[in-house]
Amino acid sequence: MDIKEQLLQEIEFSEDVLLAEILDFLRFIKTKTRSEEAQEDSSPKDDRTDEGSHSLPQESKTKPEIKEATPILRGSKAEDLLKFAGTWQGNDFEQCLQLVYETRSQTEF
């Protein structure tokens, strides 16, 4: 019996709550894999033979690279939003921030 058949057999006898967690985890792994592949494809190639050196190329030290991120899938967790932190793209940051301040509501506990 191959892995796919084993998974399908286990799915048949699992509760919906467990299936929801499994689906969320599977989507997380797929998104993470795509993100890692994109990072590898877009990472600059360095011709140096000294792999023990951990210094960044001069261009990376002065200007951070902005990368396109994979959209978050439904059912994702707040933790998934962390990969988008600090990746604002556009010239309307101040306008959007002001809109957030003007339209947000007070939290009630």
N, C-alpha and C positions, 0 to 999 in steps of 0.2 A: 504494500500500500504506500503510495507516494504522499508527500507532505500535504498537497492540496486535498486529497481524499481524507486524510486524517483531520485536517481543519474542518472540512465540511461535516464530517461525522461528529466532531465535538460541538460544532455550531448547532446541529440538530437538537442536542439535549442541553443547551445552555439557556439561562434566563435572559430576558430582554435587557435587564440592567447590566449584566455582564457583557452582553453583545454590544451595547452602546459604548462601554468602556473600551472594548476591543476595537471597535470601529474607529473611535477617537485615536487610539494608539496607532493603529495602522495608518491613518491619515497623517499623523504626526511623523511617523517614520518616513513615509513617502515624501512629505514636504521637506523634511530634514535632508534626505538623500538628494533631492533636486537642488536644494540650497547649497549643499556641499559641492555638488558637481558644478554648479554655476560659479562658485568661488574658485574652484580649481581651474576652470576654463578662463576666467577673467584675471587670474593672478599673473603678475608680470614674471616672465622667465628671466632668470639671472644666470649669466654665463660663468660665474665664479665657480671654482672647483672646491673651495673651502666651505663645506656644508656645516661646519661647526660654528660658523659666524651667524649671529642672530640679529645683525644690524639690518635696518630697512634701507631700501634705496633712497637716495636723497630726495627724490620727488615725493615719495610717500611720507617723509618726515614733514614736509612743508605744506602739502595739500592733501587732505583726506579724500579718498576715492568714494564717490557716491554710487551705490549699486542698486539695481532694480531688485526688489524683493518679491518673492512669490506671494500671491494673495493668500490671506488666511481662509481656511475652509470653515464651513459652518460646523458648529459643535466644538470649536477650538477653545482653549483656555486663555485667560488673561496673560499667562506666562508666554504664550505665543506672540503677544504684542511686543515683547521686549526686543525682539530682533529688529523691529522698526524704529526703536529709540534712536534719536539723533540722525535720522536719515531724511529729513525734510527736503523735498525737492520743489523748487519754485521760488518766486520772488514776492509772494504775498503772505509770508509768515506773520508779519505784524498785523495785517488786516484779519487774518484767520484767528489769531490769538485774541485780538480785541473782540471779535464776534463771539468767541467762547466765553470771555469774561461777561459780556453783555447778556448772553442767553442762558447761562447755566443757572440751575436752581440750587437752593440751599438743601443740604443733606439733613434728614431727620432720623434720629436714632431712637 
